[in-house]
Amino acid sequence: MTRTDPPTTTTLWRPTGPVELDLVRAPDRRAWPPRLPEQPIFHPVRQAGGRTILEPRVPAEELAEFNAHIVGRIRLVHEFHRSASR
């Protein structure tokens, strides 16, 4: 890469529960919230073509560094809810 090349970015996906989703919905959200004590590892997901799924492991103590490299805002792409009949 030369100085004139644009930076390379990778799209990551993150399944979330309702509490984390509410935090990420905040306007202009550009970082994932800190992990709870029972969540020592952050697992974003990346599809590497076909059926290959890669799941990087980001230890909670490295999440701030991970967040520092996020380009743009975190976007909600899909939302799924259990039906009321369950």
N, C-alpha and C positions, 0 to 999 in steps of 0.2 A: 504494500500500500504506500502510495506517495502522499505528500502533504496536500495535494489537490483532490485526492479521492475522498468521496463522502464516507462517513462512518458506516460500518455495517451494523444492521439491527436484526434482531430475531424476535418474532412474535411468540409470546408465551401465553398459555391459558392457565387459569386458576379456578378450580371448583371451590366454592365457598359456602359456608352456612349462613343463616340469616343475619347473625350479629356482625360477622365480618363484612357481609354484603352491604349492610347499612353504613358501615364505616367507609367503604370504598365508594359508595354513591355520593359522598360529599362532593360539592362542586370543586372542580379543579384538582381532583385527587391525583397526586403524582408519586405516591409511595404506599407500600403495604403497611398496615398497622403492625405494631410490635407483636411478637408471639406471646401467647399465654404460657404460664409455667408448664402446662401439660402439652404444649406444642413446641418441642425443642427444635424441630426441623420444618422449614418452609419448603413446600414442593410445588413449584410451578411446573407446567407440563408443556412439552414441545413435540409436535408431530414431525417426524423426520422422513416424510414421504411414505406412501403406502400405509402399512399397518404398524410401522415402527413408532413406538411412543418412547420419548426420552423424558425422564423425570429428574432434573437436577436437584441435588440436595443442598439447601442453603441453611447452615446452622443458624439458630436464632441470633447468636452474637455477631453474625456477618450480614444480617438483614439490612442494616443501615447502609453498608457498602453496596449491597445489591440494589437497594432503592436509589442510590446516588447515580446509578447507570441507566435508570429508566428514562426513555426518551418520550416526551409527551405525557398525556394523561392516561390513566387507567380507564378503560372503557368496559362497560357492561355490554356483552355481545348477545348472550342468551340468558333467559331466566326460566327456571322450571319450578313448579310447585306441586305438592301432593294434592290430589283431588280431595274434596271435602268428604267424600263417601268412605274414605279409609278409616 
